[in-house]
Amino acid sequence: MHIFTIIIEVTFSLALFINALLFLPQAVKLIQQKKSGDISFMTFAGFNLIQLAMIAHGILVHDYLLVWGMMLTFVTCGFVSFLIIYYRVKNAVSE
């Protein structure tokens, strides 16, 4: 395998992993504040739909690095989406 290809594959792998990690600070903030009123659910739901489309595309073209990276991102972003809904429902019930 050409060194240039290896560099691109490693960089792409790291980028996918970092992309998934970027959602974790928002999850931590939600857990600490226990409220989600100032966070756009539509934004995170949109991210989740894009990730599902990318997973489907990766499966279609047999790019399993993309599939696994987007699945990890889908989990972390999905966790933020879940927390948004959870705290909105919880806070609405307690009011």
Contacts in CASP RR format, 6 or more apart in sequence:
PFRMAT RR
TARGET T0000
AUTHOR 0000-0000-0000
METHOD contacts of the structure
MODEL  1
MHIFTIIIEVTFSLALFINALLFLPQAVKLIQQKKSGDISFMTFAGFNLI
QLAMIAHGILVHDYLLVWGMMLTFVTCGFVSFLIIYYRVKNAVSE
9 65 0 8 1.000
12 65 0 8 1.000
13 65 0 8 1.000
16 65 0 8 1.000
16 66 0 8 1.000
16 68 0 8 1.000
16 69 0 8 1.000
16 70 0 8 1.000
16 72 0 8 1.000
16 73 0 8 1.000
17 69 0 8 1.000
17 72 0 8 1.000
19 69 0 8 1.000
19 73 0 8 1.000
20 69 0 8 1.000
20 72 0 8 1.000
20 73 0 8 1.000
20 75 0 8 1.000
20 76 0 8 1.000
20 77 0 8 1.000
21 76 0 8 1.000
23 73 0 8 1.000
23 76 0 8 1.000
23 77 0 8 1.000
23 78 0 8 1.000
23 79 0 8 1.000
23 80 0 8 1.000
24 76 0 8 1.000
26 39 0 8 1.000
26 80 0 8 1.000
27 76 0 8 1.000
27 79 0 8 1.000
27 80 0 8 1.000
27 83 0 8 1.000
30 36 0 8 1.000
30 39 0 8 1.000
30 80 0 8 1.000
30 83 0 8 1.000
30 84 0 8 1.000
30 87 0 8 1.000
31 83 0 8 1.000
34 87 0 8 1.000
34 90 0 8 1.000
34 91 0 8 1.000
35 87 0 8 1.000
35 91 0 8 1.000
36 83 0 8 1.000
36 84 0 8 1.000
36 85 0 8 1.000
36 86 0 8 1.000
36 87 0 8 1.000
36 88 0 8 1.000
36 91 0 8 1.000
37 87 0 8 1.000
37 88 0 8 1.000
39 84 0 8 1.000
41 81 0 8 1.000
41 84 0 8 1.000
41 85 0 8 1.000
41 88 0 8 1.000
44 77 0 8 1.000
44 78 0 8 1.000
44 80 0 8 1.000
44 81 0 8 1.000
44 84 0 8 1.000
45 81 0 8 1.000
47 77 0 8 1.000
48 74 0 8 1.000
48 77 0 8 1.000
48 78 0 8 1.000
48 81 0 8 1.000
51 70 0 8 1.000
51 73 0 8 1.000
51 74 0 8 1.000
51 77 0 8 1.000
52 74 0 8 1.000
54 66 0 8 1.000
54 70 0 8 1.000
55 66 0 8 1.000
55 67 0 8 1.000
55 70 0 8 1.000
55 71 0 8 1.000
55 74 0 8 1.000
57 63 0 8 1.000
57 66 0 8 1.000
58 64 0 8 1.000
58 66 0 8 1.000
58 67 0 8 1.000
58 70 0 8 1.000
59 67 0 8 1.000
END
